[in-house]
Amino acid sequence: MSDRTVEIYLAISRDVLLTSNMRLHWATKARHTKVIRDMAYVMATHPKRQLMPTATLEVVVKWGNRRARDAANIEPTAKAAIDGCVDAGLLTDDSQRYLKHVGYSIAEDTHNTPGVACYLELRFTEVS
């Protein structure tokens, strides 16, 4: 295993948050997805990062309170962010051939930033 790790941090506002439990109109979901994807693209290209041939990903979510949540419920938001990282050239594709594993966890601490639903940390680790 390689030591190269890339961390991308995103602040997800309540206006664009996507969870597995949401039932949004397709056009609304598409707008939210585009905003998240574009944010991840910008954060992955500044500074420009080298392509990872294969990687694993750990998604850590920091919520604004300690309510019990399913960690994988953030998957639609994470998927949009992963697609933005692929657009930025961090990964060739998000298929299992290039992204070997995606894990989800919830941070122990919370935040108190008004208007922010959660903070996402995407931690890509290159694998050989």
Secondary structure, 3 states (H helix, E strand, C coil): CCCCEEEEEEEEECCCCCCCCCCCCHHHHHHHHHHHHHHHHHHHHCCCCCCECCEEEEEEEEECCCCCCCHHHHHHHHHHHHHHHHHCCCECCCCCCCEEEEEEEECCCCCCCCCEEEEEEEEEEECC
